Amino acid sequence: MDGKARLIIITGMSGAGKSTAANYFEDKGFFCIDNLPPFLLPKIATISSNGKGRYTDTAIVVDIRERDLLKDLIPVLDEMQQEDIEFEVLFLDADDKTIIKRYKETRRTHPFSGEMSLPEAIAKEREILADIKSRADYVIDNSQLLTREFLQELDNMILNKQYSSLVINIMSFGFKYGIPVESDLVFDVRFLPNPHYVPSLKNLTGKSQAVRNYIFRHEETGIFMDKLTDMLQFLIPQYIKEGKQHLIIAIGCTGGRHRSVAISNEIASRLKKEGHSVVCRHRDIAGK
């Protein structure tokens, strides 16, 4: 990092990991404030930029708990931009199914739970937060991430030493479960030979060397990999030039267990060797 004071505003869906993120930033030496009314943000920014020690870097959680005040967040952010106050917005998200599961496991109540059902509350919250999400510098979908993977995402997206460089997130998925909505680029590898129909490989995944050997022994796989690598080598510098900080590449096969996993791992390995910051995860490898 360049030594400038950092002001990171953490927001997003209830149940998407804001508390975990706040704890993470606190462990990294940030001064953390939970549930701050938005109108106080400019004051905190001034203290952060002029302060010393623990007050230099600040992370602030702003969420739906103060919904009457939350509507002021975007106007406040506009005001801060006009005053050249530097800040970053991190939006944490998760799909409805995951959020409902987490609420059931923790037995916590949604901020809107006294007014409507949990699915209705989640839908209402998404509606309220839509504009804020569109303004975010970073969006992390925490639906399928283990805690360590979530923290790795924060490391790569927020605290990477080459802060202005592009972070590439490669995600394998199964078309039968839907295309990841957050994707920037989507590649369909269903044309490759399918290990699912080989009895000895069916119950393995694309992480297995046997599955990998089966997929990569076919000529079309090598040709595809070379062409895809060549295209990404062209595109990535263009994205960096544009100022893009996070690129999500989704690679899909039918079920998300074999071909897409093997191809994603290979692409991730090639890009890492070229010095790029890469996170690779497999959304549907466990099936549904």
N, C-alpha and C positions, 0 to 999 in steps of 0.2 A: 504493500500500500504506500501511498505517497506522503503520508504524514498529515494530511488534512483531516480536520474533524469530520467524523462520519455521523450522519443522522439517518437512521433507518426506521421507517414507519412500517410496523408489522400489522397486517390486517388480513381478513379473509373469513371463510366459513367457520362457524362454530363446530368444533370437533375435528378440525383439519390440522391441528398441531401448533397453534400459536404459543401455547405455554411451553412446549418443548423448544420451540425456536427462541423464545425469550430466555430460557435457561441456557441455551447454547451461547447466545450473545453475551450473557452475563459471565459465563465461563471464559469467554474470549476477552474479557476486560471492558466490555461495554457497560455503561450505566443504564439500567433498564427501568422503564416506567410502565406500569400496567394500567390500561383503561383510562388513558388521558383524554379529557375533552379536547376536541380538535382546535378550539379557539386559543388554546394555550401553546400550540405547536410553535408559532413564531417566537414566543418568549423562550421556550426551551432551546430552539435553534440558536438564538443569540447567546444563551448561556453556554451551549455546546461549543460554538465557534470561538468564544472568548475565554472559555474555561481552561483549566489545567488539570493534569492527572486524570482521575477516573471520569471526569465530566467531559473529556474531549470527545470520546465516541459514545453515542447514545442510541439506544434502540427503544422504540415506543410502541406499545400495543394499543391499537384503536379498533374497537369492534362493535358488534351489534348490541352489546349490553347497554350502551348509551345511544339508543336508536334516535332519540329526539335530537341529540347533538351530532350524530353521525352524518346527517344531511348537510352539515356545515363543512365536512371534510374537504370536498372538492373545491369549494370557494376558497377555503384556507390555503390549499395547495396552490391554487392559481395566484393568490396573493403572495405566497412565498416565492413563487417563480418570478413574479414581477419585481420582487425586491432582491432577486439574484441570490436567494438563500438556497444552498445546495442540500438536497435530500434524496433519498431513494425509498421507493415503496415496494415492499415484499407482500405479495398476495398468496395466501395458502388456501388450497382448494382440495376437495375430495368428492367423489361421487356420492349420490344419495344413499346407495346401498351401504357403503362404508360408514358414512356418518351415522346412519340408523343403527348399525351394528355396534359402533363405539358408544353411542348413548345407552344402548341396552346393556353393554358390558360394564360400563362405569356407573350406571343408574343415576346419572346426572340429568338435569332437566334443561331443555332448550329455553333460551330467553323468551320465546313466544309460546311456550308450552301451555300456559294458562288460558290462551285464547283460541288455540286450534290444535289439530293433530300434529304429530311429529313430521310426517311427510309434507303437510301443508306449511308448517313452520319453516322447514328447509327450503321449500319453493319460494316462500315469501322473502326469506333472507337472501336467496340468490338474486331475486328481483331488485332488492334494495342495494345490493353490493355490485350489481352489474357494471355501473359506470366507474366505480372505483377499480374494479378488476381491469377494465379497459385502459386505465391510466397507470397500471402498475409497471414498474421497471422489471420485476421478476415475478413469475407465476410458477409455483411448485404444486403439482398435483400429488398429494400424499396418499392417494387411495391404496396403492399397492406397495408402498415403500416400507421396508423394515426400518426401525429407528436408526440403525447405523447407516442405511442408505439415505435416509432423510438428512442426517447430519452431513453426509458426504455431499449431497446436493447443496446444502448451505455453504460448505467449504468451497465448492467449485463456483457457485453462482455469486456469492457475496464476499467471501474473504480470500478469494484466489489472489495470489501475489501479483499476477498480471491481470489486474482488475478490469482493464478495458478490453481484454482479449475475449474472443468468442469461446463460450463453453458449449460443447456439442453433446447432446443427450440422444443416444441411440436406443430405440425401444423396439423389441420384437413383440408381435401381437398376432392374434388369430382373427381372421376376417369374420368368422362365425360369431365372435363376441363384439364386433363393431370396430371401426377405425378410430384410433385415439383422436379426440377432437382437438387436442392441443398441438397436433403435428404441423410442422412446416413443410416437410417433404415426406411423401408416402411411396414406398416401393413394394410391388406385388411379386413375390417369388414363388407363387403357386405353379409356375411353369416348370420348376425344377423337379427332378425325380423325388417321389414321396416315400420316406422311410416308414411311414405308417403302414404301408402294405407289405413290409418285410417282417415276418413273424419275429425274428430275433431282435429287431430294432424297434418294434411298435411301442414297447413299454419304456424305452429309453427316451432321452431328450437330446436336443441339439448340442448340449454340453458334452455328451459322450463322444469319445474319440471314434468309436465304431460308427456312429451316426455321421459324424463329420467326414470320416473317410468315404462313406457311401455317397454323400452329397458331392464331395469335391473330386471324386474320381470321374465324374461325368464332364465332358468337354464344355458343355453349355454353362456349367457353373463357373469355370475359370474365365470364360469369355465375359460373362455377366459381371464377375467381380472386377475384372480389369476395366470394363467400360464404366461401371459405377464409381470405382476409385478415381478414374480420370475425370469424370464429371464433377465429383466432390472436390477434387483438387482445383478445378476451375471455379466452382461456386463459392467455396469457403472464403477465399480472399476477397471476393466481391461482397459477401455479407459483412466481413470485417471492415471493409472500406465504407460500407453503408452505415456502420456504427452498431450493427446488430450484436447483441451480447449473449444471446442464447438461441441455439438452433436445435430443433427437435426433429430427428430423422426416424420415421416409423417404417419398419420392415415387416411385412405380413405374409403369413401362409394360411392354410385353412384353419388349423387349431392353435397355432402359436407355440408348438412344442418342439418341432424338429427343424425344418428348413429355415424359418425366420430366426431362430435362436442361433444356429450355426453361422448364418450369414451375418447377423448382427455382431457376433463376437469377432468374426474375421475383419469386418469393416472397422470396428472399434480398435482392434490391434493395429491395423494399418495406419489409422489416423493418429494413434498414440505414438507410433514410431516416427511420425512426421512432426512430433512436438505439440500436437493439439491437446487441449484439455477435454477429456472425453469421459462421460458417464454412460455405462451400458446396463440396461435392465430388461427383464423379460416379463412382460405383463401377464401373459396367459400360460406360462410354462407349467403351472400346476393344474391347469384345466379349471372348470367351473363346477 
